[in-house]
Amino acid sequence: MTLSSIMVHVDIDASADTSLRVAVDLAEQFDAKLIGIAAAALPWSYHAQDLTPRLIEELNAGVTKSLAATEDRFRRATTKRVGRVEWRSAIAEPTTYILQQARASDMVVIGGERDGLVPDPLLGHLDPGDFVMQAGRPVLVVPPNVGSMKLKSAMVAWKDTREARRAIHDALPLLHKVQNVIVAEVTDEESRRSMSQLEDVVSWLDGHGIAAVAKAFHFSKHKDPMEKLWEYGADLLVAGAYGHARLREWVFGGFTRDLLKRSPQCVFLAH
């Protein structure tokens, strides 16, 4: 199994190019086609009387210029590193447009949430949670502090759900590149759950030529369970996304939301 086509969302904000750097690394490693994509919406929040033809023309020109500059950054980043590239862009609501175009790729690479930043369609921002939920493709979420994709170690955050099963299957091409793979489950100290589930997953990976080990992390009720995942320091976390309804995740918090907001590592998610 391999990745023949990778799509990367290129933010109009040049300071958010970590996802582009990681996508270029992966395209090199897999000899994959890399599709750069960006979109920005016009600010239709103006009152109707303010939307004169001249103003609409100026707004279109401004967005077009920003998208052209974004394409230039994409092409400069891929020159001499990626053999096959393609660029797609539009004046459109970013999440909607990129969801439509995701059909052209095996995986979509996007940036993670940035502290204090409210996604702004005018600036071409995506809402990572909304995108993961609707993509229909696996999504690699790259935090702002990650500069490259080394693929030396990976952790599969296992829970026996359809989302986790989908994620580990979709992640097989990446896991084949990784030197050390751990299939991990985080449970509280009072749990007496059998290791048989994890061992089944390890055996399944072995059937696909991937050597992995099983590990159960235990935490006390007064500790943050997510810290157990961060402490291992894997280059990649693989997880199923949104086992609960999206509204419940946002109101009550949840594993997926924590990954999107707090993970210091790249996160491979499938829903």
C-alpha positions as CSV (number, residue, x, y, z in Angstrom):
1,M,0.0,0.0,0.0
2,T,1.2,3.5,-0.7
3,L,0.1,7.1,-1.0
4,S,0.0,8.1,-4.7
5,S,-1.7,11.5,-4.2
6,I,-1.5,13.9,-1.2
7,M,-3.4,17.1,-0.9
8,V,-2.2,19.9,1.3
9,H,-4.1,23.0,2.4
10,V,-1.8,26.0,2.1
11,D,-2.9,28.8,4.4
12,I,-2.8,32.3,3.0
13,D,-0.9,33.2,6.2
14,A,2.7,32.4,5.4
15,S,3.4,31.8,9.1
16,A,1.3,28.7,9.0
17,D,3.4,26.7,6.5
18,T,4.3,23.8,8.8
19,S,1.7,21.6,7.1
20,L,3.2,22.5,3.7
21,R,6.7,21.5,4.9
22,V,5.4,18.1,6.2
23,A,3.4,17.5,3.0
24,V,6.5,18.0,0.9
25,D,8.5,15.6,3.1
26,L,5.8,12.9,2.7
27,A,5.4,13.5,-1.1
28,E,9.2,12.9,-1.4
29,Q,9.1,9.8,0.7
30,F,6.2,8.2,-1.2
31,D,7.1,9.7,-4.6
32,A,3.5,11.0,-4.6
33,K,1.8,13.7,-6.5
34,L,1.3,16.7,-4.3
35,I,-1.8,18.8,-4.8
36,G,-1.7,22.3,-3.2
37,I,-5.0,23.9,-2.4
38,A,-6.3,27.1,-1.0
39,A,-9.5,29.1,-1.0
40,A,-10.7,32.3,0.6
41,A,-14.2,33.7,0.9
42,L,-15.4,37.2,0.2
43,P,-16.7,39.2,3.3
44,W,-20.4,39.2,2.4
45,S,-21.1,40.5,5.9
46,Y,-21.3,44.1,4.5
47,H,-24.7,45.7,4.2
48,A,-26.3,45.2,0.8
49,Q,-26.0,48.9,0.0
50,D,-22.3,48.8,0.6
51,L,-21.8,46.1,-2.1
52,T,-21.2,48.3,-5.1
53,P,-19.9,46.8,-8.2
54,R,-16.6,48.6,-7.7
55,L,-16.2,47.3,-4.1
56,I,-17.0,43.7,-5.3
57,E,-14.3,44.1,-8.0
58,E,-11.8,45.4,-5.4
59,L,-12.6,42.5,-3.0
60,N,-12.2,39.9,-5.8
61,A,-8.9,41.5,-6.9
62,G,-7.6,41.4,-3.3
63,V,-8.5,37.7,-2.7
64,T,-7.1,36.8,-6.2
65,K,-3.8,38.4,-5.4
66,S,-3.6,36.6,-2.0
67,L,-4.3,33.3,-3.7
68,A,-1.6,33.9,-6.3
69,A,0.9,34.7,-3.6
70,T,-0.1,31.5,-1.8
71,E,0.4,29.5,-5.0
72,D,3.9,31.0,-5.4
73,R,4.8,29.9,-2.0
74,F,3.6,26.4,-2.7
75,R,5.6,26.1,-6.0
76,R,8.8,27.5,-4.4
77,A,8.5,24.9,-1.6
78,T,8.1,22.0,-4.0
79,T,10.7,23.0,-6.6
80,K,13.4,20.3,-7.0
81,R,11.8,18.2,-4.2
82,V,8.5,16.9,-5.6
83,G,8.3,15.6,-9.2
84,R,4.5,15.9,-9.7
85,V,2.6,18.9,-8.4
86,E,-0.7,20.5,-9.0
87,W,-2.4,23.7,-7.7
88,R,-6.1,24.3,-7.1
89,S,-7.6,27.5,-5.7
90,A,-10.9,29.3,-5.7
91,I,-12.7,32.3,-4.3
92,A,-15.0,30.2,-2.1
93,E,-15.6,29.2,1.5
94,P,-12.4,27.3,2.3
95,T,-13.8,24.2,4.1
96,T,-16.6,23.6,1.6
97,Y,-14.2,24.0,-1.4
98,I,-11.5,21.8,0.0
99,L,-13.9,19.1,1.1
100,Q,-15.2,18.9,-2.5
101,Q,-11.7,18.6,-3.9
102,A,-10.5,16.0,-1.4
103,R,-11.8,13.3,-3.7
104,A,-8.6,13.7,-5.7
105,S,-6.3,12.6,-2.9
106,D,-5.4,9.6,-0.7
107,M,-4.8,11.9,2.3
108,V,-5.3,15.5,3.1
109,V,-2.7,17.5,5.2
110,I,-3.9,20.5,7.1
111,G,-2.6,22.7,9.9
112,G,-3.8,22.3,13.5
113,E,-5.5,24.7,15.7
114,R,-3.6,27.8,16.7
115,D,-4.1,29.4,20.1
116,G,-6.4,32.3,20.1
117,L,-7.1,32.1,16.4
118,V,-10.7,32.0,15.3
119,P,-10.9,30.4,11.8
120,D,-11.6,33.2,9.3
121,P,-12.9,32.2,5.8
122,L,-11.7,35.5,4.4
123,L,-8.1,34.6,5.3
124,G,-8.5,31.1,4.0
125,H,-8.6,29.3,7.4
126,L,-10.0,25.9,7.9
127,D,-11.8,24.6,11.1
128,P,-9.8,21.4,11.6
129,G,-12.6,19.7,13.5
130,D,-15.2,20.4,10.9
131,F,-12.9,19.3,8.1
132,V,-12.0,16.0,9.8
133,M,-15.6,15.2,10.4
134,Q,-16.7,15.6,6.7
135,A,-13.6,14.8,4.7
136,G,-14.2,11.2,3.7
137,R,-10.5,10.9,3.5
138,P,-7.9,10.4,6.2
139,V,-6.5,13.7,7.5
140,L,-3.0,14.5,8.8
141,V,-3.2,17.4,11.2
142,V,0.1,19.2,11.7
143,P,0.6,21.3,14.8
144,P,2.2,24.8,14.5
145,N,5.4,23.7,16.2
146,V,6.2,20.7,13.9
147,G,8.8,21.4,11.3
148,S,9.3,18.1,9.5
149,M,8.0,14.5,9.3
150,K,10.6,12.0,10.3
151,L,8.4,8.9,10.8
152,K,10.8,7.2,13.2
153,S,8.1,6.2,15.7
154,A,4.3,6.1,15.7
155,M,1.6,5.4,18.3
156,V,-1.8,4.0,17.5
157,A,-4.2,5.4,20.2
158,W,-6.4,2.3,20.3
159,K,-10.0,2.1,21.3
160,D,-12.2,-0.7,20.0
161,T,-14.4,1.4,17.8
162,R,-15.1,1.6,14.1
163,E,-13.3,4.9,13.9
164,A,-10.1,3.5,15.3
165,R,-10.3,0.5,13.0
166,R,-10.8,2.8,10.0
167,A,-7.9,5.0,11.1
168,I,-5.3,2.2,11.5
169,H,-6.3,0.7,8.2
170,D,-6.0,4.0,6.4
171,A,-2.6,4.7,8.1
172,L,-1.0,1.5,6.8
173,P,1.1,3.3,4.2
174,L,2.6,5.6,6.8
175,L,3.1,2.8,9.4
176,H,5.1,0.8,6.8
177,K,7.6,3.7,6.8
178,V,7.9,3.9,10.6
179,Q,10.6,2.1,12.5
180,N,8.8,1.7,15.8
181,V,5.1,1.2,16.2
182,I,3.2,1.0,19.5
183,V,-0.5,0.1,19.8
184,A,-1.5,1.8,23.0
185,E,-4.7,2.1,25.1
186,V,-5.0,4.6,27.9
187,T,-7.1,3.3,30.8
188,D,-7.6,4.4,34.4
189,E,-5.8,2.5,37.2
190,E,-8.9,0.6,38.2
191,S,-9.4,-0.9,34.8
192,R,-8.7,-4.6,34.5
193,R,-9.2,-4.7,30.7
194,S,-7.6,-7.6,28.9
195,M,-4.6,-7.0,26.6
196,S,-6.2,-9.4,24.1
197,Q,-7.7,-6.5,22.1
198,L,-4.3,-4.8,21.7
199,E,-2.6,-8.1,20.8
200,D,-5.2,-8.8,18.1
201,V,-4.3,-5.4,16.6
202,V,-0.6,-6.1,16.8
203,S,-1.2,-9.5,15.1
204,W,-3.2,-7.8,12.4
205,L,-0.4,-5.3,11.7
206,D,2.1,-8.2,11.6
207,G,0.0,-9.7,8.8
208,H,0.6,-6.5,6.9
209,G,4.4,-6.7,7.5
210,I,4.4,-4.1,10.3
211,A,6.1,-5.0,13.6
212,A,4.4,-3.5,16.6
213,V,4.1,-3.9,20.3
214,A,1.1,-3.5,22.6
215,K,1.1,-1.2,25.6
216,A,-1.5,-0.2,28.1
217,F,-1.0,3.1,29.8
218,H,-2.7,3.6,33.2
219,F,-3.5,6.9,34.8
220,S,-5.0,8.0,38.1
221,K,-8.3,9.8,38.1
222,H,-6.5,13.0,39.2
223,K,-4.1,13.0,36.2
224,D,-4.6,14.0,32.6
225,P,-4.8,10.8,30.5
226,M,-3.6,12.7,27.4
227,E,-0.2,13.3,29.0
228,K,0.5,9.5,28.8
229,L,0.4,9.8,25.0
230,W,2.5,13.0,24.9
231,E,5.2,11.5,27.2
232,Y,6.1,8.8,24.7
233,G,7.1,11.4,22.1
234,A,6.1,9.6,18.9
235,D,6.5,11.4,15.6
236,L,3.0,10.4,14.6
237,L,-0.3,9.6,16.5
238,V,-2.9,7.6,14.7
239,A,-6.5,7.8,16.1
240,G,-10.1,7.4,15.1
241,A,-12.0,10.7,15.1
242,Y,-15.3,11.6,16.8
243,G,-16.6,8.4,18.2
244,H,-19.4,10.6,19.8
245,A,-21.6,13.1,18.2
246,R,-19.7,16.3,17.2
247,L,-21.9,18.5,19.4
248,R,-21.2,16.3,22.4
249,E,-17.5,16.5,21.7
250,W,-17.5,20.3,21.7
251,V,-19.8,20.7,24.7
252,F,-18.3,18.2,27.0
253,G,-14.8,18.0,25.5
254,G,-13.4,14.8,24.1
255,F,-10.4,12.8,22.9
256,T,-10.5,14.2,19.3
257,R,-10.9,17.7,20.5
258,D,-7.9,17.3,22.8
259,L,-5.8,15.9,20.0
260,L,-6.7,18.9,17.7
261,K,-6.0,21.5,20.3
262,R,-3.1,20.1,22.3
263,S,-1.1,17.5,20.5
264,P,2.6,18.4,20.0
265,Q,2.9,15.7,17.3
266,C,1.3,15.2,14.0
267,V,-2.1,13.4,14.2
268,F,-3.5,11.1,11.6
269,L,-7.3,11.0,12.0
270,A,-10.0,9.1,10.2
271,H,-13.7,9.3,10.7
